[in-house]
């Protein structure tokens, strides 16, 4: 794509979420950053990843600096690759076949800025055919500079019959930065392969966050995602899209906890392109403060027999938060069976009274209810990842009443 087209696209807003003037941020300027291990641990603890992240992260980037490119020996021996995207594009010619194929650079101003000025920062992961990596690979992307634009391009290729568990944590120190995070992610899941992807976000009230993700799942493949955002932001907008081939499956889980005056526009879409494909979208949305949450979800049935289901639940605390549930189902195949359900409500006073009668304090009762509401059981996640999510939900529940 030529540069002139991309420059024009810098003025192209996204169809969803608040429009943002990119001139607010230092787009295209280097953002070197170094963190002491204690500072890394503070951010990773906010993400539920615990301490010692510098020693266990497979890829850790702060601003534009890659601080950790640690490759475990067992991964190297099995042919897996974890590299900065820029390095992978230089060393491995075939990687270009996967670069900017699922996400068009001129989709909106955020993708255009990343293509023009991102310098192909971000991570690249490749798992060879038939290799099943059970232990999670951890990638972490942090920002420490003020008014900085972190523009990332991530590519993951899970080849035929392979398996990968990927955990990504994105965050900032708990302080004002006024920065922008854009993550362009292209994920390829081969025939009979499986990618389990967990993303946890911990931002700050003045952060602008714009992830862009497209996933292509081959015949008989499976994609499972689990997304958690619980911190305040200025605005967050994301709408990952998953295309399923014949016999492929996808389960997309999301937990959004709104706070302050934040705007969260979080969606998911599944396209059933192949017969016998199946997709499910599950979301939990907790509105607090004066937050505004748009919970979008869409399943398209283009082939059959296939099936898809959407479940979107919202819980509002207080009188000022707003949740808009926007489920969509669309079919061009008479053999596609699509269903959806949505509900928004408040914490039941009867349930609080019941827990009080059992010896809970009011704070303990509310925390228990929030914890139960947010918990989406996902047995396909590895145990290590379930522990991370468990710690994160417990943290959210403890703060929800504080």
DAFENKA-V46613 format. One line per field, one symbol per residue. phi: phi as a letter, one per 40 degrees, with the letter a starting at -180 (. if undefined). Layout:
phi = ???
//
This chain:
phi = .cccccccccbccccbgccbccccbccgbcbcabbcdccdcccccccgcgcgcccbccabbbfbcccbbcbcdcccccgcbbacddcccccbdccccbcfccbcccdaccccccccbcffchbbbbbcdgcbcccccbbbbbbbccfbbcbbbbbbbbcdgcaabbbbbbabdcacbgbbbbbcbbbbbccgcabbbbbbbbbbcbcbbbcbbbbbbcdgcabbbabbbbccacabbaacbbbbccgcbabbbabbbcagbcbbbbbabbbccbcgcabbbbbbbbbbgbcbbbbcaabbbbaacaaaabbbbbbbbgbbcbbbcbcbbabbbcccbbbaaaababcccccccccccchcccccccccccdccccbcbccccdccccccdcccccdccccbc
//
